[in-house]
Amino acid sequence: MTGAFIVKNVTALKYQSFKCSSSVWPPRFAKMRVIFENGRELAYCDPRRIGRIRFRDGDVLLCDPVASLAPDPLINLPKPHEFLRRLCSFSKNIKALLLDQNALVSGVGNWVCDDVLYQARINPQANSSTLDDKQGLSVHAALRSIISKACEANADSDQFPKHWLFHKRWRNKSRKSVGCDSLGNSISVGTVAGRTTFWVPKVQKMGANPQRKKKNNNNNNNNNKKKRKMTTNTTTTTMTKKKKKNRSGGSKTRTRLESFLSGSPSSSSSSSSSSS
């Protein structure tokens, strides 16, 4: 979707070959070429002009946007207990969470997300905070399995397992169903998290622990109440100080007025007399 890197005289990966090829140089849709000291050439091709190239000084891993990315599920997938903790800390659509590159993991695209949730047997519309531990661990296992196999196959879809939903994606999307999975269950197509989504309703279920979401909501409500209470106390204290200040100023004004009415010399007249 965001283009591809092509090395001169090196055959492109199969999933890229329909977009650009190294047989002609510079390749079609090339937006940038890099020539290395050893003579090698690299081209960045982007037919849709969606991708961006940024130049950074120093260690790019410490600079945004790379530094803000969530862990890479292929080389740095969090341990199961840490993954569960992070998963339950969010309260959002599970598909939206997996596609958020700065939240749980990074590098998960649309079709990977659908296959992960299919193999984990979780409805893509389920709220992440309602998943129980078993469902969360299923997501963890499916992430590791699907991404590892896709990379081992060098993204050659012909080598992907036949039961993956991937093989059903590019049929007629205008229909509500695009056939059945490998077990004969009907596949539905719809929009979830703003993306075209494939899932099997008979297999993929909603969160099994709705009480977890309720508990999280109660905790959030309690935190909000504490914040409101602190704000109210601060406002009350400020108003009290202002009232005291106003009362103090009013007492001084009344004292001066009473002194004037009684005929007593004011502080200013006393000062004038003493100076004369």
Disulfide bonds with the S-S distance in Angstrom:
none
